[in-house]
């Protein structure tokens, strides 16, 4: 099943995994230590994140490390940009209104 990145980040556990590996690559066992769930459940989350190209596996000796694909996060940022522009316009209009009221 092909998933998109928005399905991947819809789950709080997957977002937490992304946060964990944002600074450094981690093994599945190291990631699983941060959650009150089974190693198998974490592996399922890692599989979904990998299918969505948000993370990549890297073999180092006998260990597999997962690291964040930062470039893929730009897809999320690009989608949010359209909304950022809308709320910035609305906040600017509110600032102008408040300035007018204060005078």
Secondary structure, 3 states (H helix, E strand, C coil): CCCCHHHHHCCHHHHHHHHHHCCCCEEHHHHHCCCCCCHHHHHHHHHHHHHCCCEEEEEECCEEEEEECHHHHHHHHHHHHHHHHHHHHHHHHHHHHHHHHHC
